[in-house]
Amino acid sequence: MNQMNQPIQTHPPYTIKFRLGWLLQMAWRDSRRSRSRLLLFISSVIVGIAALVAIYSLGNNLNDAINNQAAALLGADVKITSNQPLTPTMQHLVDSLHQHSNYSEEKNFASMVLFKKNGGTRLVQVRALQGNFPYYGALETEPIVAGMAFRTQQQALVDATLMLQFGAQVGDSIQIGNVPFQIAGKLLNAPGQTGFSAAIAPIVYIPLQYVQQTGLLQKGSRVSYQFYFHLNTTNGIDKWATSLRPILEANDCTIETIETQKESTGRTFADLTSFLSLVGFMALLLGCIGVAGAVHVYVKEKINTIAVLRCLGVKASQAFAVFLIQIMGIGLVGAMLGAVLGIGIQQLLPFVFSDFLPVHISTSISWVAVGQGICIGLIIAILFALLPLLSIRNISPLRAIRAAYETTPRAIYFSAWWVYVLIALFVYGFAYLQIQEGKQALQFTIGIAIALLVLTAIARLLMWMIKRFFPSSRGYIVRQALANLYRPNNQTSLLMVSIGLGTSFISILFFMQDVLMQRLNLSAAANQPNIVLFDIQSSQKHGVDSIAHAYHLPVGNLVPIVNMRLAAWNNIQATAALTDTARKLPRGLFRREYRVTYRDSLTASEKIVAGIWRGEYNGKGLPYISMETNYAKRNQVRIGDTLTFNVQGANMYAIVGSLRQVNWGGMQTNFLVVFPKGVLEAAPQFWVLLTKVPNQQVSARFQQSVVQQFPNVSIIDLALVLQILNDIISKIGFVIRFMAGLSICTGIVVFIASVYMSKYQRIRETVLLRTLGASRKQIFAITVLEYLFLGLLAAITGILLGLTAGWALAKYTFETSFHPQLIPIILLIGFVCVLTVSIGLINSRGIVKRSPLEVLRSEG
């Protein structure tokens, strides 16, 4: 009776409230048989997280090094730089600062140096120094005392690499201009110097007091005047420098402090770390695609388990939470493993980037970077795992029983739209944080989306075409291998995306490196010059011409150059433009020193794109000049504008008559501004000669003759420059390939995980084939052909994407022709195919060896 009087239950008998503890316990128990597999597919993101942790650690340590060593980079509290002798206003400022500080002066210019022992010559950066600079850090020399001793004697500090190149020793003599100097010591390092800067322009220090005797500072010589100050107090120095900046700009000077040195150096290398971060993030995205595919297979295998839980009263949301907890837990483990690997990689990066960096950075662990990498990896892994996990909400007990015979309703995919939005927003947000430019971040996001959509669409199209146009006339093994590409539970789309994206990324890097190398090798052509002589005075033209003829060298490319500055643009004076911050005026138009030429015709590297070119000035009205089109657009200059140039104190008026498109990639003299003949012939000028020497022996003798007779003439050996640039690009290419290698590793891990996760569907198919009489050899051949087709199609697709991107970059970014080499493309396709087949066979080896009876018993 008591039981009859109890209220009737209105809910299913097994519906109970599950708390977080129960969810965690269920997630732990259910994962016991699948932890190794869960860890395998989450390992797809480990490499990406490792890359981000390593790069973030490098960036953080680099920022710390810049902040700690900024004073040593600058060498003083304040540095004032001018590209011309100081005006009375600036001289007064320098004199007033001198009264309250220690003071050093430096004149910096390019010149030839002659090693007297063996007659070797080389273009160097001469730094004529007076004072005790640097006040922070030191000139690192060997012997140590040479860093101070050379300043009071007729001695020089010579770059250590340059001395090694010419076999020079301390105590030997060099000649700079008309003055011989004894080598006081090897220069190992100077403030702000990097390995690459020393290779391109080796430094030679001499005392400032001997500069006039060298006879190198002629009209038109390009000299940088630098003044260093070690102030008695630095309170308010940055505010004071900011207040002075308009006056300095009006007098063509710049000012730097320790704080601005931190900002400029940090900004420079922030671009590098941002680029590398995006590369690492692409590796992480590739890994997350693998996570999505592997979780999709994993959920399908868990349908029966989910059905049992639903029959016991577990809600769809609770079943979803159980498996989400599993993914979050194993994702956290994977993120932490990635962080540990990233710490290991970070120990190597300072050595990889040592030639690029002006500071010494530590390899200490950046825990902030570790935390950032773990958080980013965990968040994006969960976002990608949500896509297949959402299907759990639609699994009913009855549907789970019929899951093998029914397809997933399309409503499931449409219900996940908000996950796609979250992923897109996360990718855009990450890119924006790295680039700090909304448009470029959006372009990066759209580019990633297009690449994924194209690869997915091609994979679906290929599966449809194979199914639609099935080659029934082919043999059994070929037909079965092709049929496996569109079989139920296949991984074709996932593998096509992961392999194709990795292949396209690698191919783009190879194509861009080829484009750069092709541009550098232009001077190797038979009709291209490989020696440039500049700072030739008008009185020296005949003598230089005679030396060139003595060595049977062509001298047709003798070009006049006139230095000038822009004094006014239409009705806007340079002083007003540089001091007026309210209006958005192109101040860069007035800041630079223009090196212009005059001639009556265009060169092969130029093409008029607007206006009319007038090569001769008839003396009536103002002369019409031609300006480079991109420079004119950046600075708002239009055809018909009036420009007033200051040529050594005299004003020269001209009208912009035409705009030219210039090919800057060739080995020839190109100019932003070109005057017609009949205007500048009487102006102070110097000449540049481009010629070609047949070999290094003739080049060495020719340079020695020129330097001995005309020491003020500087010579650029383009063959040597190209060799240096080749080394630089090779090192940069190594850095990029190192980062690309991380993407390759990610793609391999994704491939292994995807094939491994599909292994359990393969077992049933293999059993069926073995039961029907297929031999192990036939199954082996089917597997090889299937992965060969898959690798070949993915590689070709990736190469086509890479070719498209490479062509676009070459045409619109580098503005050059695109001629990819066929052999590297074939080798890359072959490598991808071999790698795909090898991994497929390794993961399938256990399937072929298992007997049908063993599998049927385990299934039962």
C-alpha angles and dihedrals in degrees: 000000000000090000091049091052092054115105116261114253112244097193132064111279094240098047107113136156113264117205129204092266092058091048091052091047093050092047090051095047095045092050095056095093094038106041095106090050092046090051090049096056093041087052085075089081097043095087093047092050090047090054093050094047091049093048094044090049090050091049094048093046090046091052090049091049092049092049092048096041102035091105090053090047091056095033093211143042094254133018123190118192131191132173093210137039112291119270117233089259093054093042089056090051092050092048092050091050090048090062092060102038149033107273137206131178130204135184113202122195142143119256143152120263121205120207102212096200095065104007094246118158132198138169109246140172107253116207111192105197135192123180136023098303127180100056091176119042119357146254098263107219143162112256094033095222091059090077090072103020097066093062096075099038139056090269139118141210111225127198109262094228091050091052090050091050093055097034093243124162134201106276095034120121130245129183124223112184109317096336128086117215130194114230104246095183150327116279107226100172141352132191110291094003121142132188092255096047090052091050094050098040113014112207126236119184120206132168113272092229092073098052097095091050091056090065091216099123101085130154109295094019111143108234130171115210112206128184122192125198131191102197126211089228131016099196110136092358095139094050089048091050091050091053090051096047097089091052091047093049091050087056094045094252135125131207129209131189131183090264094051088046089056091049097046095044093044091049091051095054093037086070090054095049091044091055092047090047090055090050090051090046090054088055088051092050090051089052092049091055086058089050091054093050094045093048088050090058092042093054091050090055090050096054093104091049091050090048091054091050091050091051088053091057101266112149121233090247091052092049088049090051092052093057093038088057089052091052092045092050097047089040089056090051090049092048091051091049088050090051091052090050089047091055088054093049091047090062088064101043097077089059092047092051098035094110091054099048127084092197137057110247129196127233094224118141115263105212090189089060090047090053092047093050094048093048094047093046094047094047097049093042089054092047092054092042090054091070096068093030091062089069089069089074090064097051114109124183091252093046091050090058090053096037093113091058104038130068124229111266115249090236088076092061094045091050090061095063092108090057090056089050091051091049092049092048091048092050091047092047092050092048091048092052089053100041100029089211120104098206095050091045089053091048090051091050093047091047092054091047093049092049092051093045093048093049092046092047092049091049091051091045092051092049090049093047093048091049093043097045097032110177096234091169092064124093124278096257094051092046093049092047092052092044089055089064091069100027119128113280091016121159097213097120094046094047092044090054096045096042095038095048092049092047093049092049093051093045092052090054092050093047093050092049089052091050091053093046092048090054091049093049094057090100091058090069116106094246098044124097119241101185127060123191117191139173089048107161120222090249090054098053095093094046094049089045090053093051091050092050090049089060092042093245124153114252103181095114100071107146128188118223128195123193117221143150130221111254099177142004112207101311097338116103121214092240092053093046093050095047100038107090095165095072122057097239123164095252091172087069090068101036100067131077110236121221105197135173136202129224142142099238142037124253126237090260094059134076129179110237099171136017128005128297115229111191098182128053112216095196095250118118122332121333118253115233132191124232130195107261101227093047090049093051093048090053098040094245115154136188109278096032117135118232126193115204126195108221109187091320097319122105118235118193123206142162124228101243102167145007122227133205107220129199101219093182098077126088098252139098111276127182139198091217128032124188124202122247117274098047114071104027092108095044121105105271147155131210138238123208124199117194141153127239119200098224145354094266093058090043092055094048093045093051092048091052093049094046093048094051100032109024093173092063112096122210128205114201100208092193089060091044091051091050091052092046089048089055091047093050090046090055092044088048089052090054092049092045089049090057091041088053088062088057090049090051090050091050091050092050091048090050093049092047093047094049091044092050091051090049093092093055088049092057092066093046092048091050090052092050092046090049090052090053105267114152127226089250091056093048089048091052091048091053093048093050094045094054091040090056090044095049093044094050093045093047093049091048092049091047091051091052090047092050091051093049092043092052092049093049093047094048102040104024105032094023094219139113121278118226110163118197116243100212097060089048092053091046092050092050090049092048092051092048094049091046092049094049093045094052091044092053094045091053093044099046094095093051095057093050096053117098122232093240092053092052095044090052092050090048090050 
